[in-house]
Amino acid sequence: MPRTKTYRGRCHCGSVRFKFTSDEIKAGLRCNCSICIRKGAVMSAEFISPERFNALEGTEALSVYRFGDHDVNHYFCKRCGIYPFHDLTKKPGHYRVNLGCIDDIDSLALVVSVVDGRSF
């Protein structure tokens, strides 16, 4: 039976802070689309629903980048440049989080799968 846990995350400078509940995170996801391959982040394998994603602080420090088909909102901190999460324009508020921003997770020690975002 999966164990539910509360995770806390932040950008590098701490201007953007958030928390969410999820089954214990044991794996991550990378994407090979043109932006993800460049940012190199390990993302959550699952989208975090709005009911489980809360305590978002620092929204004034966030900016969004959309490219190509404009399907994804890539959020980043205007102060330190770190990408903490993204959501889909068709499903706002359902976030994949940058596991490198999560306290107590070593994103480089996780089993990481690759999604072929280049082909979307």
TILOMAR-945247 format. One line per 5 residues: number of its first residue (from 0); for each residue x, y, z of N, C-alpha, C, O. Coordinates in steps of 0.1 Angstrom, whole numbers, plus 2048, in hexadecimal, padded with zeros to 3 digits. Last residue first. Layout:
// TILOMAR-945247
NUM = X Y Z X Y Z X Y Z X Y Z  ...
This chain:
// TILOMAR-945247
119 = 839 896 6DB 82C 89A 6DD 827 8A4 6D3 81C 8A9 6D4  854 88E 6D7 84A 889 6CE 83B 88E 6D0 832 88A 6C9  861 899 6EC 865 89E 6DF 85A 89A 6D5 858 8A1 6CB  85B 88A 702 854 896 700 856 89C 6F3 84E 8A4 6EE  85D 86D 70C 861 873 6FF 858 87F 6FC 84F 87E 6F3
114 = 86A 86A 72C 85E 86A 724 863 871 717 86B 87A 717  87D 854 740 87D 85F 736 871 85E 72E 86E 854 728  881 84E 763 87C 84A 756 87D 857 74D 87D 862 751  896 848 77E 891 852 775 88D 84C 767 896 847 761  898 841 79F 897 83A 792 890 844 789 885 849 78D
109 = 8AC 859 7B1 89F 852 7AE 8A1 84A 7A1 8A9 84D 799  8C2 868 7B6 8C2 85A 7BB 8B6 852 7B7 8B5 846 7BA  8BC 882 7AE 8C6 87A 7A6 8C7 86C 7AA 8CD 864 7A3  8AC 88C 7C2 8A6 889 7B4 8AF 880 7AC 8AB 879 7A3  8A8 886 7E0 8B4 887 7D8 8AF 882 7CA 8AF 876 7C7
104 = 894 898 7F6 894 88F 7EA 8A1 891 7E3 8A4 89C 7DF  892 8AB 80A 894 89D 80E 892 893 802 890 888 805  87F 8C3 7F8 887 8C0 804 887 8B1 806 87D 8AA 804  87F 8C7 7D6 878 8C2 7E1 882 8BE 7EC 88C 8B7 7EA  88B 8CF 7BF 887 8DA 7C8 880 8D5 7D4 87D 8DC 7DD
99 = 88F 8B8 7B0 89B 8BF 7B6 898 8CA 7BF 8A0 8CF 7C6  877 8B3 7A5 87A 8AC 7B2 887 8B1 7B8 88A 8AF 7C3  860 8C9 79A 86E 8C6 799 873 8C0 7A6 874 8C6 7B0  840 8BB 795 849 8C3 79C 857 8BF 799 85A 8B4 796  823 8C0 782 82F 8B7 784 839 8C0 78B 83B 8CC 787
94 = 802 8C9 78D 810 8CC 78B 819 8C0 78B 817 8B6 792  7E6 8D6 785 7EB 8C9 786 7FA 8C9 783 7FD 8CA 777  7E0 8F0 77E 7E0 8ED 78C 7E4 8DE 78F 7E5 8DA 79B  7CF 8EA 75F 7D6 8F3 768 7D5 8EE 777 7CB 8E9 77B  7CE 8DB 746 7CB 8D5 753 7D3 8DD 75E 7DB 8D8 765
89 = 7D6 8E7 730 7C9 8E1 72F 7C5 8DB 73D 7B9 8D6 73E  7EF 8F0 736 7E5 8FA 734 7D7 8F4 734 7CD 8FB 738  7FF 8DE 750 7FA 8DE 743 7EF 8E9 741 7E7 8EA 74A  81A 8E9 765 80D 8E3 763 809 8E4 754 810 8EB 74C  838 8E6 778 831 8EA 76C 823 8E3 76C 821 8D9 773
84 = 852 8F2 790 847 8E9 78C 841 8EE 77E 844 8F9 77A  869 901 795 864 8F8 79F 859 8EE 79A 858 8E3 7A0  885 90B 786 878 906 782 873 8FC 78D 879 8F1 78E  898 929 78F 895 91A 791 887 917 78D 87D 91E 790  89E 944 78F 89D 93D 783 89A 92E 783 899 927 779
79 = 89E 955 7A5 8A9 94C 7A3 8A9 944 797 8B3 93D 794  888 967 79E 894 96B 7A6 8A0 962 7A4 8AB 967 7A1  874 95B 791 87A 967 78B 886 96B 792 88F 972 78C  871 939 78F 872 944 798 879 94F 791 884 94D 78B  85A 92A 777 867 92C 77D 867 938 786 85F 942 784
74 = 845 913 766 846 91E 770 855 91E 775 85B 914 776  838 90C 749 845 909 750 847 915 759 84B 920 755  81C 900 73E 820 90C 745 82C 908 74D 82B 901 757  816 8F1 71E 81B 8F0 72C 820 8FD 731 826 905 72A  80D 8F7 705 805 8EE 70D 80A 8ED 71B 802 8E8 724
69 = 818 906 6F0 812 90D 6FC 80A 904 705 801 909 70C  826 8FC 6DC 817 8FA 6DB 810 901 6E7 804 901 6E8  840 910 6E1 83A 907 6D7 82B 907 6D7 825 911 6D4  83E 919 704 845 91A 6F7 83D 910 6EE 835 908 6F2  83D 92D 721 836 924 718 83D 925 70A 841 92F 706
64 = 845 934 742 84A 934 734 842 929 72C 841 91E 731  83E 94A 75C 83A 93E 755 840 93F 747 841 94A 741  849 952 77D 846 956 770 844 949 768 847 93E 76D  846 95A 7A0 845 951 795 843 958 787 83C 962 787  844 96C 7B4 851 969 7AF 852 960 7A3 85C 95E 79D
59 = 829 96B 7BB 82E 977 7B5 83C 976 7AF 840 97D 7A7  827 953 7C9 822 954 7BB 827 960 7B4 828 960 7A8  830 94C 7E3 839 953 7DA 834 953 7CB 83D 954 7C2  823 92D 7EB 827 93A 7EF 830 940 7E5 838 938 7DF  80B 914 7EE 813 91B 7E4 816 929 7E9 80D 931 7EB
54 = 7FC 902 7FC 806 90B 803 80F 911 7FA 81B 913 7FD  7FA 8E4 7E7 7F5 8EF 7EF 800 8F7 7F5 80C 8F5 7F3  7ED 8C9 7D7 7F8 8D3 7D6 7F3 8DF 7DD 7E9 8E5 7D9  7D7 8B9 7D9 7E3 8B4 7E0 7EF 8BE 7DF 7F9 8BC 7E6  7C5 8C5 7C9 7C1 8C1 7D7 7CD 8BD 7DF 7CC 8BE 7EB
49 = 7D1 8C6 7B0 7CF 8D2 7B8 7CC 8D0 7C6 7CF 8D7 7CF  7E8 8AA 7AC 7DB 8B1 7AA 7DA 8BD 7B3 7E1 8BE 7BE  806 8A5 79C 800 8A8 7AA 7F4 8B0 7A8 7F4 8BB 7A2  80F 88C 785 80A 89A 788 804 89A 795 7FD 891 79A  82B 877 78A 81D 879 78A 81A 888 78B 822 890 791
44 = 846 879 78C 841 870 782 832 872 780 82C 870 775  855 899 78F 84D 88E 795 847 886 789 843 88B 77F  875 89C 77D 867 8A0 781 860 895 788 864 889 787  894 8A8 77B 88D 89C 77E 880 8A0 784 87F 8A6 78E  8A0 8BF 762 89A 8BC 76F 894 8AE 76F 890 8A8 765
39 = 8AD 8CB 74C 8B2 8BF 752 8AC 8BB 75F 8B3 8B4 767  8A9 8E0 73B 8A9 8E3 749 8AE 8D7 751 8B2 8D8 75D  8AD 8D3 722 8B6 8DE 726 8B5 8E1 735 8C0 8E4 73B  898 8C1 721 8A6 8BC 71F 8B0 8C7 723 8BB 8C3 728  882 8D3 723 886 8CA 72E 894 8C4 72D 89B 8C3 737
34 = 882 8E0 70A 884 8E7 716 889 8DE 722 892 8E2 729  87F 8CB 6F7 88A 8D5 6F5 88C 8DD 702 897 8E1 705  879 8AB 707 875 8B6 6FE 880 8C1 6FF 889 8C0 708  87F 895 717 889 899 70D 884 8A4 703 88A 8A6 6F9  87B 893 73A 875 894 72D 880 899 723 889 8A0 727
29 = 87A 87D 756 881 887 74E 87A 887 741 874 87E 73D  86E 875 776 86C 875 768 874 880 762 876 88B 767  873 85E 792 871 86B 78C 870 869 77D 870 85E 778  869 84C 7B0 86E 84D 7A2 86B 85B 79D 863 863 7A2  85F 84E 7C9 86A 844 7C7 870 845 7B9 87A 83E 7B6
24 = 84C 85E 7E0 853 860 7D3 85F 857 7D2 869 859 7DA  82F 853 7EF 83D 854 7F0 844 854 7E2 841 84C 7DA  813 865 7E2 819 858 7E6 828 85B 7E7 82D 864 7E0  810 887 7EE 812 87D 7E4 815 870 7EA 81A 86F 7F5  80A 8A9 7F3 80A 89B 7F8 80A 892 7EC 804 895 7E2
19 = 81F 8C7 7F4 814 8BE 7EE 815 8B0 7F5 81F 8AD 7FB  829 8E9 7F4 828 8DB 7FA 81D 8D4 7F3 814 8D9 7EE  83F 904 7ED 833 8FD 7EB 834 8EF 7F2 83F 8EB 7F7  84D 924 7E5 84C 918 7EE 83F 911 7EC 835 918 7EA  863 93B 7D8 857 932 7D5 858 926 7DE 862 91F 7DE
14 = 87A 945 7E4 86E 94E 7E2 861 946 7DF 856 94B 7E2  890 935 7E7 885 934 7F1 879 93D 7EF 870 93D 7F7  8A4 933 7D4 8A4 93F 7DE 89A 93E 7E8 89A 946 7F2  89C 91B 7C7 8A9 91C 7CD 8AA 928 7D8 8AF 926 7E3  87A 912 7D1 884 916 7C7 891 918 7CE 892 916 7DA
9 = 86E 8F6 7E3 870 904 7E1 87A 906 7D6 881 8FD 7D2  858 8DF 7F5 862 8E3 7EB 863 8F2 7EA 85B 8F9 7EF  84E 8C2 807 850 8D1 807 85B 8D4 7FC 865 8CD 7FB  836 8A8 809 843 8AD 805 843 8BC 804 838 8C3 802  826 890 81C 826 89E 819 834 8A2 815 83E 8A0 81D
4 = 81B 870 811 825 878 818 823 887 813 81F 889 808  80E 84F 812 80C 85D 80E 815 866 817 817 863 823  819 830 806 819 839 812 818 848 80D 820 84C 805  806 816 7F7 80F 822 7F6 80E 82A 802 803 82B 808  808 7F4 800 800 800 800 809 80C 800 812 80E 808
